[in-house]
């Protein structure tokens, strides 16, 4: 198995754990997980603030989390996502 395949498999396993957990994570960790997952799945995540409706605080926070990852590679986003899941969601 290549390094890329191993990373992709670990990323998918982490995503499965994260989506099936009953652990209530703090909102800042949830936002980080969202942003790393999104960035890990899309090389060129399109950021468009125009999609945020007035008083849509949740979308604004998601947008801000993605902005903070600007310049991060897909590979690095996957690694960071796996680290966060390992830290907050025991297997």
Steps between C-alpha positions, in 0.01 A plus 500: 500500500640840405534787748216683326273196522588451868423867575171482311400185690590655837307815404190301408521298823532821703203649316295190577590522870421871512164464329393212725607636837261595776764718668392863525801693374557870566384721214851622418613139453193427289590793276858383466385150412260644242768716340769230493252246361378738233854600402613136508231407249547792260834624373357836404227578747306793361447769758213729424382739767212596271325176595467610861156640569449789737495382863617150399753463779563128447602548136717795596689288754545220245627749244744645752629152589566429131672836451742410779609194300574696185827377356488165682538202268245222481760258636573720803128556563446123506787453746368774730148357482627156602697654791190682628280192478764291677526762774127555566330177390655186644480192282 
